[in-house]
Amino acid sequence: MTDQQTQLTQLSGAFSRRTLLGLGGAAVLTGALAACGSNTGREPAASGGATGGGGGGASIQQWYHQYGEAGTQQAVEKYAAAYKDATVKVSWKPGDYDQSTAASLLTDAGPDVFEYGNGPTIDMIKGNQVVDLTDLLGDAKSDFNPGILKRMTYQDKVWAIPQVVDMQLLVYRKSLLDKAGIQPPQTIDELIAAAKKLTQGNVKGLFLGNDGGAGLMGGPMLWSAGLDYLTENNEFGFDDPRAATALGKLREMWDAKVLLLGAPKDWFDASALTSGLTAMQFTGLWTFPDIKKGLGDDFGVMAWPALDGSGKASVPVGAYGSCVSAKAKDVDAAKKFAKWLWVDQTADQLDFATAYGFHIPSRTSLISQASTLKEGQAAEAAKLATDVGHAQSPLLWTPKCATAFGDAMNRIVKEGADPAGEIAKVKAVADPELKRVLA
């Protein structure tokens, strides 16, 4: 079993699919992540199936993946039942939701309205399998998390409505940094220096996953250098010496022996931090309840640092988006329902984001109303998601591109391969893929 397969197996057993979207890293990106999700640690939902709801008029089939968070299925059924302009039948889909949903869009047996990780794929859009939803947002467009909305936009058209946001960020033990006389690092070199100083005895300075960050940190390292997977013109974005420098910093951390490797649970769980195995950890917002329970207020949060003064700090964000199938029995009725639920019903949007796990509303105006995000570290994290949130990967960064990049990251971090040479290999895969999707 590969490292990526192992990580996905652990993830699927531990979290809801909503969480997987928030995860990032090549391994998750190829599977789902799409976008954002949230970890709750709750058991998977017991069953799938369809339930009816709503009023008269048109009949709308709405699909969700099988969330593992208690109460989520009942919540979406309640929302559907409150809609009076059509009868909405909610289908709760277990199994490989991404694959089965994508296949269904090619038939007449698919959904009318459905969620998909970080919005529909570029192949769905170019294949005319989903419809343009730009007109549904109206004045609310500027209220959605900008990084997420950009990820769901192609050729200035919005193809999905963000539902709920999850994120990753750097979390640290305040007391350990204070004892060592260390301020929260603002650059990657400062982070490495801090990790070296914090590595004492059985405590490592930094935890980026049991693979040293190979599967998780590719995007944040590119962003730290002021680069991205793709340019604004949708060309390969990191054939640049700064990218090689940034990715090489992960190997530098590996060689310095400041990274925690082989923790009992991987980066998506907070136990490495709360049990004292590491002083700093890159993890997800969903771990905050466990961190709070284990450490009280002895933790701080921050974005992943910039490489240097010319770089950028960032936090990865992701979200499921509500889409409308081009094969919907009544496209206008389906669009009307999607607008009603994900643009107009702000109370339900707030409920969905905060009552069934630890998430962020996709509408920035709702964040201040979320009791879970009103103060302390959670409020700081929510602000970071809005201010420096970065979609985990661009719409045109296909699974084939993600696999090539993930393989390169493993070689760079674990084997010490030359970053520039590995970037060239990724470019050789990505260039024809971009040509294909842009044709």
C-alpha positions in Angstrom: 0.0 0.0 0.0 1.4 3.4 -0.9 1.7 6.3 1.5 -1.2 8.0 -0.2 -3.4 5.0 0.0 -2.6 4.5 3.6 -3.4 8.1 4.4 -6.8 7.9 2.5 -7.6 4.7 4.4 -6.9 6.3 7.7 -8.9 9.4 6.8 -12.0 7.6 5.5 -12.1 5.6 8.7 -11.7 8.6 11.0 -13.7 11.4 9.4 -16.7 12.5 7.5 -16.3 13.2 3.8 -16.9 16.8 4.6 -13.6 16.8 6.5 -11.7 15.3 3.6 -12.5 18.4 1.6 -10.6 20.5 4.0 -7.6 18.3 3.9 -5.4 19.3 1.0 -2.3 17.6 -0.1 -1.9 15.5 -3.3 -3.3 12.4 -1.7 -6.5 13.9 -0.7 -6.8 16.1 -3.8 -6.8 13.2 -6.1 -9.6 11.6 -4.1 -11.9 14.3 -3.1 -10.5 17.4 -2.1 -11.6 18.9 -3.7 -12.4 21.1 -1.3 -13.0 21.6 2.1 -14.4 19.4 4.6 -14.4 19.0 8.2 -13.4 16.4 10.6 -15.6 15.5 13.4 -14.4 12.1 14.5 -17.9 10.8 14.6 -18.9 7.4 13.3 -20.2 7.2 9.7 -23.9 7.7 9.1 -25.8 4.4 9.3 -27.6 4.4 6.0 -28.2 6.0 2.7 -31.4 6.3 0.7 -33.8 8.9 -0.4 -36.3 10.9 1.7 -39.1 13.1 0.5 -39.8 16.7 1.5 -41.0 20.0 0.4 -44.2 21.3 -1.2 -45.9 20.9 -4.5 -44.9 21.9 -8.1 -41.8 20.4 -9.6 -40.0 17.4 -8.2 -36.3 17.9 -7.4 -33.7 15.2 -6.7 -31.0 16.5 -4.4 -27.8 14.4 -3.7 -25.4 14.6 -0.7 -22.4 12.4 0.1 -22.8 10.4 3.3 -21.7 12.7 6.1 -20.5 11.1 9.3 -21.5 13.9 11.5 -24.5 13.2 13.7 -27.6 15.1 12.8 -26.4 16.2 9.4 -28.8 14.0 7.4 -31.8 15.1 9.4 -30.7 18.7 9.0 -30.6 18.6 5.2 -33.9 16.8 5.1 -35.4 19.5 7.3 -34.2 22.2 5.0 -35.7 20.4 2.0 -39.0 19.9 3.7 -39.3 23.6 4.3 -39.2 24.5 0.6 -42.7 25.2 -0.6 -42.1 25.7 -4.4 -41.2 22.1 -5.2 -41.0 18.6 -3.7 -37.4 18.0 -2.9 -36.2 14.4 -2.4 -32.9 14.1 -0.6 -30.7 11.2 -1.4 -27.9 10.3 1.1 -25.3 8.6 -1.0 -22.8 6.1 0.6 -19.8 4.7 -1.1 -17.6 6.4 -3.7 -19.7 9.5 -4.1 -17.4 11.4 -6.4 -17.2 8.6 -9.0 -20.9 7.6 -8.9 -22.1 11.2 -9.1 -19.8 12.0 -12.0 -21.0 8.9 -13.9 -24.6 9.7 -13.2 -24.4 13.1 -14.9 -23.9 11.3 -18.2 -27.3 9.6 -17.8 -30.9 10.6 -17.2 -30.9 9.0 -13.8 -28.7 11.5 -12.0 -29.5 14.3 -9.5 -31.0 17.7 -10.3 -29.1 19.5 -7.5 -26.0 17.9 -6.0 -22.9 18.8 -3.9 -19.4 18.2 -5.2 -16.0 18.9 -3.6 -14.7 22.4 -4.5 -17.4 22.6 -7.1 -17.7 20.6 -10.4 -14.6 19.4 -12.3 -13.4 21.1 -15.4 -14.5 18.1 -17.4 -18.0 18.5 -16.0 -18.0 22.2 -17.0 -16.5 21.7 -20.4 -18.8 18.7 -21.1 -21.9 20.9 -20.4 -22.9 18.6 -17.6 -23.6 21.5 -15.1 -25.2 24.9 -15.6 -23.9 28.4 -14.9 -25.1 29.7 -11.5 -23.7 33.2 -11.6 -27.0 34.9 -11.8 -28.1 33.2 -8.5 -25.6 35.0 -6.3 -26.5 38.6 -7.0 -25.3 41.0 -4.4 -24.3 38.1 -2.2 -21.4 37.2 -4.5 -18.9 39.4 -2.7 -20.0 37.9 0.7 -18.6 34.4 -0.1 -15.1 33.4 0.9 -13.1 34.7 -2.0 -10.6 31.8 -2.3 -13.4 29.3 -2.4 -15.5 31.2 -4.9 -12.6 31.7 -7.2 -12.1 27.9 -7.2 -15.7 27.4 -8.4 -15.4 30.0 -11.1 -14.4 29.4 -14.8 -14.3 32.0 -17.5 -16.0 34.5 -15.2 -18.9 32.2 -14.5 -19.7 30.6 -11.1 -20.5 26.9 -11.4 -21.3 26.1 -7.7 -22.4 27.8 -4.6 -20.1 27.2 -1.6 -21.8 25.5 1.3 -19.4 25.4 4.2 -15.6 26.0 4.6 -12.9 24.0 6.3 -9.3 24.9 6.6 -5.8 23.9 7.7 -3.3 26.0 9.7 -0.3 26.0 11.9 -1.0 25.4 15.6 1.6 25.7 18.3 2.1 25.3 22.1 2.4 28.8 23.5 4.2 27.7 26.7 6.9 25.9 24.8 7.6 28.8 22.5 7.6 31.2 25.4 10.0 29.0 27.4 12.3 28.9 24.4 12.0 32.7 23.9 10.6 32.2 20.4 8.0 34.4 18.7 5.7 32.8 16.2 7.8 32.5 13.0 7.0 34.8 10.1 9.2 33.2 7.5 10.2 29.6 6.6 13.7 30.1 7.8 12.4 31.4 11.1 10.1 28.4 11.3 13.1 26.0 10.7 15.2 27.8 13.4 12.3 27.6 15.8 11.8 23.9 15.1 15.4 23.3 15.8 15.3 25.1 19.1 12.1 23.4 20.1 13.4 19.9 19.4 14.3 18.7 22.8 14.5 15.1 24.0 11.4 13.3 23.0 9.7 16.5 21.7 10.1 17.4 18.0 9.8 20.9 16.8 7.3 20.4 14.0 4.7 17.9 12.8 3.7 18.0 9.1 2.4 14.5 8.9 4.2 11.1 9.2 5.6 11.6 5.7 7.4 14.8 6.6 4.8 16.9 4.8 5.3 15.3 1.4 1.6 14.7 0.9 0.3 17.8 2.6 2.6 20.8 2.2 3.2 21.1 -1.6 0.7 23.8 -2.0 1.5 25.9 1.1 5.2 25.8 0.1 4.5 27.1 -3.4 2.3 29.8 -2.0 5.0 30.7 0.5 7.2 31.6 -2.4 4.5 33.7 -4.0 3.8 31.1 -6.6 0.9 28.7 -7.4 0.1 25.5 -9.2 -0.9 27.6 -12.3 -0.5 31.2 -13.4 -3.4 33.5 -14.0 -3.2 32.5 -17.6 -3.6 28.9 -16.7 -0.1 27.9 -17.5 2.2 25.8 -15.3 2.9 28.0 -12.4 6.1 26.8 -10.6 8.8 26.3 -13.1 10.8 28.8 -11.1 13.9 28.7 -8.9 11.9 30.0 -6.0 9.7 27.0 -6.1 12.7 24.7 -6.0 14.1 26.6 -3.0 10.7 26.4 -1.2 10.2 22.7 -1.8 13.8 22.0 -0.8 13.1 23.6 2.6 11.0 20.5 3.5 13.9 18.3 2.9 16.0 20.7 4.9 13.6 20.2 7.8 13.8 16.4 7.3 17.6 16.4 7.3 17.7 18.6 10.4 15.7 15.9 12.3 13.2 18.5 13.6 10.2 16.8 12.1 8.0 14.4 14.0 7.7 11.2 12.0 5.8 8.0 12.9 3.3 9.5 15.2 0.5 7.2 16.4 -2.0 9.3 14.4 -1.3 11.5 11.4 -1.5 15.3 10.9 -5.3 15.4 10.8 -5.5 14.4 14.5 -4.3 16.7 17.3 -3.0 14.1 19.6 0.7 14.7 18.5 0.4 18.2 19.8 -1.8 17.5 22.9 0.3 14.6 24.0 3.5 16.6 23.9 5.2 14.8 20.9 5.6 18.1 19.0 5.6 21.8 19.8 4.1 22.9 16.4 1.7 21.1 14.1 0.0 21.8 10.8 -3.5 20.5 11.1 -7.2 21.2 10.6 -9.7 23.5 12.2 -11.7 20.5 13.1 -9.2 19.5 15.7 -9.8 22.6 17.9 -12.3 21.0 20.3 -9.7 18.2 21.0 -6.9 20.7 21.4 -9.0 22.9 23.7 -9.9 19.8 25.7 -6.2 18.7 26.0 -4.4 22.0 26.3 -6.9 24.6 27.4 -5.7 28.0 26.1 -2.1 26.9 25.8 -2.1 27.0 22.0 -1.8 29.7 19.3 -2.7 29.7 15.7 -1.1 31.2 12.6 -0.9 30.9 8.8 1.8 28.9 7.1 4.7 31.5 6.9 6.0 33.2 3.8 9.3 31.9 2.3 10.7 35.4 2.7 9.7 39.0 2.3 8.7 38.4 -1.3 6.5 35.5 -0.4 3.0 35.1 1.0 1.5 33.5 4.2 -1.5 31.2 3.5 -4.0 28.7 4.9 -5.6 26.1 2.6 -9.4 26.2 2.4 -11.9 24.0 0.8 -15.7 23.5 0.5 -18.3 21.4 -1.1 -20.3 23.4 -3.6 -24.0 23.0 -4.6 -24.3 22.4 -8.4 -27.2 22.0 -10.8 -27.1 19.3 -13.5 -27.7 20.3 -17.1 -29.9 17.1 -17.3 -32.2 18.3 -14.5 -35.8 17.6 -15.2 -36.5 21.3 -14.7 -33.3 23.3 -14.7 -35.0 26.6 -13.7 -36.7 24.9 -10.7 -33.5 23.3 -9.6 -31.6 26.6 -9.8 -34.4 28.3 -7.9 -34.1 25.8 -5.1 -30.3 26.0 -5.0 -30.6 29.8 -4.7 -33.2 29.5 -2.0 -31.1 27.2 0.2 -27.5 28.4 -0.4 -28.0 32.1 -1.0 -31.3 33.1 0.7 -31.6 30.9 3.8 -28.7 32.3 5.8 -30.0 30.8 9.1 -29.9 27.3 7.6 -26.4 28.0 6.2 -25.2 29.0 9.6 -26.8 26.0 11.1 -25.2 23.6 8.6 -21.7 25.1 9.2 -21.7 25.2 13.0 -24.2 22.7 14.5 -22.7 19.5 13.1 -19.0 19.8 13.5 -16.4 22.6 13.7 -16.6 24.5 10.4 -16.7 28.1 9.0 -19.7 29.5 7.1 -18.9 30.2 3.5 -20.5 33.6 3.8 -18.2 36.0 5.6 -21.1 38.0 7.0 -22.2 34.9 9.0 -18.9 34.3 10.7 -19.6 36.9 13.4 -22.9 35.1 14.1 -21.3 31.7 14.7 -21.0 31.2 18.4 -18.2 28.6 17.9 -16.1 31.3 16.1 -16.7 34.3 18.2 -13.5 34.5 20.3 -10.0 33.2 20.9 -8.2 30.9 18.5 -11.3 29.9 16.5 -12.0 33.6 15.7 -8.4 34.1 14.7 -8.6 31.0 12.4 -11.8 32.2 10.8 -10.2 35.5 10.0 -7.2 33.8 8.5 -9.5 31.7 6.2 -11.0 35.0 4.9 -7.8 37.0 4.7 -5.2 34.5 3.4 -7.4 31.5 2.5 -6.1 29.7 -0.6 -8.1 27.1 -2.4 -6.2 23.8 -2.1 -5.7 23.5 -5.9 -7.0 25.3 -9.0 -9.9 24.0 -11.0 -7.6 23.1 -13.9 -5.2 21.1 -11.8 -6.5 17.7 -12.7 -6.0 14.4 -10.7 -3.3 13.4 -13.2 -1.4 16.6 -12.4 -1.9 16.1 -8.7 -0.6 12.5 -8.8 2.6 13.7 -10.6 3.1 16.4 -8.1 2.5 14.1 -5.2 5.1 11.6 -6.5 7.6 14.4 -6.9 7.0 15.6 -3.4 7.7 12.2 -2.0 11.0 12.0 -3.9 12.0 15.5 -2.8 11.1 15.1 0.9 11.9 11.5 1.6 14.7 10.7 -0.9 16.4 14.1 -1.2 15.8 14.3 -5.0 16.7 17.6 -6.7 13.6 19.9 -6.5 14.3 21.6 -9.9 14.5 18.2 -11.6 11.3 17.0 -10.0 9.5 20.2 -10.9 10.5 19.6 -14.5 9.0 16.1 -14.4 5.7 17.5 -13.1 5.7 20.1 -15.8 6.1 17.4 -18.4 2.8 15.9 -17.2 0.9 19.1 -16.5 1.6 20.9 -19.8 -0.3 18.3 -22.0 -3.0 18.0 -19.4 -3.6 21.8 -19.5 -3.6 21.7 -23.3 -6.2 19.0 -23.1 -8.6 20.7 -20.7 -8.1 24.1 -22.4 -8.7 22.8 -25.9 
